[in-house]
Amino acid sequence: MFHAITTPDAPQPAGTYSSAVVAGSLVFLAGQGPFDKDSNRVGETFAEQVRQTFRNLETVAQAAGTSLENTVRYGVYLKTLDDFAEFNEIAAEFLTAPLPARTTIQANLRGFDVELDAIVALPAK
């Protein structure tokens, strides 16, 4: 069994998907980009966009009862791999050891530079 997570504090899904789904002890966070809760793009620089995207993931994770500290795996979608090194520096602000598994893909993002999704564990009860 699983259930969907929504929160008014993060951008709402723009399609037929949930912001997150809890299945057992894992939370599957849908892709987030650099948008505010009203779905307006935030950030002129790549760094600003990455930080907003991580904040959105954190907001949804918290709505599910967990946090990015419990990230098991995350996916990174970059408009250009030229931003890879800068992304790594910023990611270190949001993720702690043990570091999660990760996949990084160059993607045809339109109007923004980064998207992230994640699988996060729920804390033990």
C-alpha positions in Angstrom: 0.0 0.0 0.0 1.1 3.6 -0.6 -0.2 7.1 -0.2 0.4 10.4 -1.9 1.9 13.5 -0.2 0.9 17.0 -1.0 1.8 20.3 0.6 0.8 23.9 -0.3 4.3 25.0 0.6 5.9 23.6 -2.5 5.1 23.9 -6.2 2.1 21.8 -7.2 2.5 19.0 -9.7 2.0 20.1 -13.3 0.7 16.8 -14.5 -0.7 13.4 -13.5 1.6 12.7 -10.6 2.0 13.3 -6.9 4.6 15.5 -5.2 5.7 12.4 -3.3 4.5 8.9 -2.6 5.1 7.0 0.6 5.5 3.2 0.1 6.6 1.3 3.2 9.5 3.0 4.8 10.5 5.0 1.7 9.3 8.3 0.3 9.6 8.8 -3.5 10.0 12.5 -4.2 8.9 13.7 -7.7 11.1 16.0 -9.6 11.4 19.5 -8.4 12.8 22.5 -10.1 13.6 26.1 -9.2 10.1 27.3 -8.6 8.3 28.9 -5.6 5.1 27.5 -4.1 3.1 29.5 -6.7 5.1 27.8 -9.5 7.0 31.0 -10.5 10.6 30.4 -11.5 13.1 31.5 -8.9 16.8 32.3 -9.3 18.8 34.1 -12.0 22.0 32.2 -11.4 22.5 28.4 -11.5 23.4 28.4 -7.8 20.2 30.1 -6.8 18.2 27.6 -8.9 19.9 24.7 -7.3 19.3 25.9 -3.8 15.6 26.6 -4.5 15.3 23.1 -6.0 16.9 21.5 -2.9 14.6 23.6 -0.7 11.6 22.3 -2.6 12.6 18.7 -2.1 13.2 19.4 1.6 9.7 20.9 1.9 8.0 17.9 0.4 10.2 15.5 2.4 9.2 17.3 5.6 5.5 17.0 4.6 6.0 13.3 4.4 7.6 13.2 7.8 11.3 12.9 6.9 14.1 15.1 5.6 16.9 15.2 3.0 19.2 13.9 5.7 17.6 10.5 5.0 18.2 10.5 1.3 19.0 7.1 -0.1 19.2 8.0 -3.8 18.7 11.2 -5.8 18.6 12.0 -9.5 20.1 15.2 -10.9 19.0 16.6 -14.3 21.2 19.4 -15.6 20.6 21.5 -18.7 24.3 21.4 -19.3 27.0 19.2 -17.7 29.2 22.3 -17.7 27.5 23.0 -14.3 28.5 19.6 -12.8 31.3 20.9 -10.6 29.3 23.8 -9.3 26.3 21.5 -8.6 28.6 19.2 -6.5 29.7 22.2 -4.3 26.1 23.3 -3.7 24.8 19.8 -3.0 27.3 19.5 -0.2 25.3 22.2 1.6 22.2 20.0 1.7 23.4 16.4 1.9 25.5 14.8 4.6 27.4 11.5 5.1 26.7 8.8 4.4 26.1 10.4 1.0 23.3 8.9 -1.1 23.6 7.1 -4.4 23.1 9.4 -7.4 22.6 9.6 -11.1 23.4 12.7 -13.1 21.9 13.2 -16.6 22.0 16.1 -19.0 18.4 16.9 -19.9 16.6 19.2 -22.3 15.2 21.4 -19.6 13.3 24.4 -20.9 13.4 27.7 -19.0 15.4 26.4 -16.1 18.8 24.7 -15.4 18.2 21.9 -12.9 15.7 19.4 -11.7 16.1 16.9 -8.8 14.2 13.9 -7.6 14.9 11.6 -4.6 14.2 8.5 -2.6 14.2 9.3 1.1 13.8 6.9 4.0 11.3 7.6 6.8 12.9 7.8 10.3 12.6 4.7 12.4 9.7 4.8 14.8 
